[in-house]
Amino acid sequence: MKNNFLKYGSTCYLLLLILVSTATLAQNKTEEFTVNGLKVILKQTQKETIVMGMYFRGGTSNYDAANAGIESLALSGIIECGTASFPANDFNDQTDEYGFHLSGEATNDYGLVKLGCISKYVNEAWKLFSAAIASPVFESQKFNLLKEQKINDIRMVSSNPDERLKELAREFAFAGTSYAINPDGSVAGLTALTRDKVKDYYYNTLLNKKRMFLVVAGNISRQDIEKKVQEAFAAVPEKEYNEVKIENRLFSKETYKIDNRPIATNYIGGILNAPVLSSDDYPAYRLAVSILSSAMFDVIRLNKQLSYAPSAHYSQGKIAYVTMYASTTQPKETVKAMRFVLSYIKDNTYTGRIMNKVRKHQLLAYMQRQEIMSDIADELGEAEIMGDWKLAENLVERMNKVTAGEMQEVLNQYAKYITWAYVGNKGLGEEAFK
């Protein structure tokens, strides 16, 4: 088989884009500092937009499965359910008037409250953002509406085969860890959560400078941020926090889990182990997954026409993993093809030309993300959760050092066994995994 899995744009175009983007990045700088006990990571840019994210460490390791969804409710609640200085309706009116983007979300690794605005309205936006974090009141009526909305969202997600596949894969592959907990919760779990319990969780667990850090990306000075943080969060408590260590365990055998559903199309996810962002193996594995994804598309979509959009996706977190994905009416042939592609990538060492193409593709994607303030803030915040925000800024340099031999070696080290998740016809699934 020829190494024709990668198809990218003109090399001249790539080089031009890289040169232009590098010149832009040279005007930007990232620094960290502490204001009254709260860590701040600031990336100054020339863009006239600003994105801020307040991160809360721990994620699903903060609570047990019975309380799944409590952090999601808490962080959405501080945005939707009013503050000491802004009743919920006033808060929402100002958000709409100025076009602010405010949201709260929970993940397996962290919680996040995020703000996006244009620079000229940063003072107005900061008042809402800081009040939501420092003094939420969780108005009862608004809280009950929010909880009902989240319960309905869970019902909708569970009925979607694609979303159910992601949930099933996580529950099965990482059983016994905090990654088996759905941060959005369940219908039964959310129903049992009361306003007082959620409010208590926010104030007595999450609101703690030792657990929090702020990421800011945009056209704003360090002095302005220092002043804002000092005034807004001086009263936020600073309590002892010991982060729970989460082991990134390797699978020891191939297994599968089937959710039997009477649907015409079957959904397949093959979970592979992967190194975390801070690992020396990460850059090489990231490049290998890029080739794997392209190869799956070529073989499964273009050559065999078994699936519309097969892919391989890297999930970066305290437990890192790769999902090989396909939806199909022919599960047996599709699983066979997925195994074949993975085996082929593991068995071959790629040429310098292919390696250069893969690196350029990753560099192009990185440069494109650096043009979007939200992506910049997200990458810095997630890297800090993984140990150091600088991991987000030196990734290109790390990837440029990867050799074809290293890429093949790490893929064979981590992708030994596949944990399969399947949603669809049980009989066809059983036959596919035999």
N, C-alpha and C positions, 0 to 999 in steps of 0.2 A: 504494500500500500504506500502511496506517495504521501509526503508530508505537505499536504495541501489544505490543512485545516484552518489556516489563518488568512483572512482577507482584510486588508486595511487600506487606507487611502494613500495618496501620493506621498513619497518620502520627502519631497521638496516642501509640500504643504505642512507636513508634520514638523519639519525643522524650522520653518518660518513661524509656525504657531508657538513652538517651544521658545524660540528666541524672543518673540514678542511678550509671551507670558513671563519669561524669566526677567525681562526688563521691568515688567510691572511689579513682580514679586520683590525685586530689589528695592522698591520704594516702601515696602511693607516691613514691619518688624513685629516680633512676638516677644513678650516678656511676662514674667510672673512676679507678683508681689503680694504682701499680706496687709490687709487693712483691719486693724482691731480684731485680729484672730481669724479673719476670713480670707482664704486664698483666692486670688484673682488672676486669671490668665487673659491677657489683652493682646489682640492682634490688630494693630492699627493699619488701615488701608486708605486708599483715596476714594473709595466708593461712598456715595452719599446715602447709604443705607446702613443700619446698625442692627445686629442680632445679639441678643444676650440670652444666656442659659444658666439658670441656677440648678446645679446638680446635687443630688442627694445619694450618697453611696449606699450600697448594700443590695438594692433590688429585692428579689424574692428570698434572699437569705435573711431578710429582716423579719419574716413572719412565717408561720407554718401554713400548710395547705388549707386548713380550715378557714384561714383569714385571707385567702387569695382574693385579690381585687381591692383590698383595703387601701393600698398605696395609690392605685389608679383613681379610686373615689376621692381620696384626700387631695391629690394634686390637681384633679379636674375641679374639685370643690372649691379650692382657694381662688380659682379663676371665675367660676360660675356662681358662687354663693355668697358674694359680698365680703367687705372688709370693715374694719372699725371706722374708717374714714369715707368709704364709698359703698353705700347700699348696692345690692346686686344690679338693680335697674340702672342706677347712675353709672356704675362701672361699665356695664354693657353699652350704654349710650355714648360714653366717651370713647370706648374702643371703636365703635362704629363711626363716630364723627371724624376721628383722626386716621382711620384706616389701619389701626394697630392689629398685629397678629399675635394673639396670646393663647397659649395652650399649656396643658399639663398632661404628662404621660408617665407610665410606669413600664419598666422592662425587667428582664431577669437580672441585670447588673446594676441598674441605677434608676432613680426617678429624676424627672426633669420638668422645670417650668421654663418656658421659652417665650421670648418677646422678639418681634421684628417690627421695625419702623423706619421712616426716613429721618435723616439727621436733624432736620429743622424742628421736629416734634419730639426730640429725645427727652426733654424735661417733662413734658406731659405724659409720655409713655412710662418714664421711670417712676412717676408717682403711683401709677396703677400697678406696675410690676412689683415695686418694693412693698406697697401696701398689701398686695395679695400674699406675699411671702411672709411678711412680718406680723400681720394682724388680721388673718381671715376669721370670719365669724360663723361660716357655715349656716346661713339662714335656713331654717327648717323647711319651709315650703320649696325653696329652690333646690335644697339638698334632695328632697324626696323626688322631685321631678328628674334631677340628674341621675339618681339611682335607678329609677324606672327606665330611663333612656339607655343606661348601660346594660341593664338586664335584657332589654329588647335587642340591643346590639349583639349581645352574646348569643341570643337565639338565632339571629340572622347569620352570624358567623358560623355557628355549628351546622347550619343547613347548607352552607357553601362547601362543596367537596374539596376545593383547593385549600380553603382555610382549615377545614377539618383535617386534611392531610398534614399540614404544618403542626397542628396541635398533637395529633396522634404520634407523629415522628418524634417530637420533643418528649412527650410523656413516656414513650417506649424506650427510646435510645438512652435517656438520662434518668431513668427510674431510680429513686433513692437519693437524688440530688435536688437542689433548689431549682434546677433547670426544668424539672418535671412539673413545676408549678406554673400555671398560666397566670401571668401578672394581671390580666384583665378579669380573672376570677371565673366563677360559674354562676348559673342562675340561682342555685340553692345558696351558695356562699354569699353572693351579693344581697340576696333577700334578707339574710340574717344580720347583715351589718347595719348598725344604727348610726344615727348622726353623732351621738355622743362618743361612741367608740371610735369612729373615724376621726373626729376632732381631737380626741385624746391621743390617738396614734400620731397625728401630725405634730401636735405641740410637744409631746413627750418622747417621741422617737425621731422624727425627721428633722425638726427645727433645732439644729445643733451645729454650731460652726465647725466642730471637728468632723462632722459628717458631710458638710456642704463645701462647694467651691463655685465660683462664678466665672463663666467664660464670656468674653466680649469681643466681637469682631466688627470693625467699621471705622468710620471717620470720627474719632473721639479721642481726647487727650487722657493721659494717665491721671493728670491732676483733677480733671472733671470726674473721672470714675472714683478716685480715692475720696473726693469730697462727698459724692453721692452715697457711697457705701458706708462711710463713717456716720453720716447723718441718719441713714435709713435702718441700719442693722446693728447699731451700738447695743441695743437691748437684747439681741438674740443670744441665748445661752451658749456656753462653751462647756460641753460635758465630755467625759471620757468615751471614746469609741474605739473598739477593737474589731477590725474587719474580719469577717468569716473567710477562712481559706477554702477555696473551691478547687477540687482536684480535677484536672483535665485528663480523665482516664481513657486508656485505649481499649477498644473492643477486643474481646478474646475469641470470638466466634461469629459466624454469620447467622443472623436471626431475622424473623419477619413478624409483622403484626398486621392483621386484616380487619378493616371495618367494613362489614358486608352491607352494601347498599344496592338497591335495584335501579341502577342508572346505566345509561347506554355507554358512557365514556368512563374509563377507569383511570384512577390517579395514582401515580407511583412516585415514591420518594426513596432514594437510597442514601443513607447517611454515612459519611466517612469521617473519621477522626481528622483533626487538623491542629497545627501548632497555634498558640496564641500570638497576638501582635508583638509582644515583647521577646518572643523566642528568636534565636538566631536562625531557626529554620523557616520562619514566616515568609521572608521575601521569596525564597526559592519555591515554596509551596504555593504562594499566591500566583506566581508565574505559571506553575504547572496547572493550576485550576483554570487559568485563562485558556490554555491550550485544550484542556479537557472539555470545557464548555463549547469551544468552537468545533472540536471534533464530534461531540454529541450532535450538534446541529447538522454538520455535514453528513454524518452516517445515518442518524435516526430520522431527520427531517428530509434532507435532500436526496440521499441515496435510497433509503428504504421506505420513506414516506409513511412512517409509523406514528408520528406525533407532529402536531402543529408547531409547538415551541419548546423542544427539549432544551435543557440547560444544566449548568453546574454553578451553584451559587455559594459563596463563602459567607458564613455567619461568624462575625468577629465578636468574641466576648471572653469572659472568664473560662467558659467551656467553648472552645472554637470547633466548628464542624463545617463540612461541605455537604450540600444537598444536591444529588443528581436527580433531576425532575423530568417527568414526561406524563402527559395524559394521552390515552390511547384506547382503541377498541381491540387491540391485539397485545395483551399484557405479556404473554409468553415470549413472543418475538421481540418485544421492546426490552424486556429485562435481559434477554440474551444479548441484544445489541448494546445495552448499557454496560454489561459485563465485558463484552468484547472491546469496546472503546477504552474503558479503564485499563484493561490488561495491555492493550496496544500502547497506550501512553506510558505505562510503567515499564514496558520492555524496550523502549526505544530512547536513544540519546539523540538530541536534536542538534542540528548544525548551528554554527555561529550566525548564519543569516536568519534562521528562524528565531533564534534567541534575541537578536536585535529587533526583529519585528514585534515580538511579544513585549519587550521592554518599551519600545516606542508607543505601543498601544496603551500600556499602563501609564506611561508618562503623559500621554495626551489626555487620558481620563483624569489624571491628577490635576493637570493644568486647567482643565475645564471646570473641575470642582472649585479651584481657587478663584474662579470668577463669580462664585455664588456665595454670599455671606453666610447663608444658612449652612451650607456644606462645610465651610471653613470652621464655623463654630462647632458643628457636630463632630468633625474629625478631631479637633483639639480636645473636646470634652470626653469623647470615647477613649482617646489615647491616654488621657489623664486617669480615667477609671482603670485602665489596663496597666498603670504604673507610672507613666510620664508623658506629658503632652508633647514632648520633643519627638516621640515615636511617630507622630503624624507628620512632622516636618523633615525628618531624615529618611523617610521611606524610599524616595526615589534614589537617593544615594545608596541605600542598602540593596535595592533591586539591581542597580547597575553593576554590582560586584558578583551577582549570581552566575554560576557556570551551568552548562547543560548537565554535567555530571552531578552537580549538587541538586539540581531540580529533580532528576530521576531518583536520586538517593532518598530525598525526603518524601517523595510520593510513595515509594516502596515502604518506607518506614511507617507512615501514618495510615495509608490506604490499604491495609492488609485485609480488613473484614468490613463488610457492608451490613448495616442495620436497616432493613427495609420496612417501610410503612406503605400501606395500600388501602385505598378507598374505592370500593366498587364490587363487582361480581366475585363472590368468594370462591366459587369453583375455578374460575379463570385465574384468580390470584394464587390459589393453592398450586395449580398446574405450573404457573410461571416460576414459583420459587422452589420447586422440587430440585 
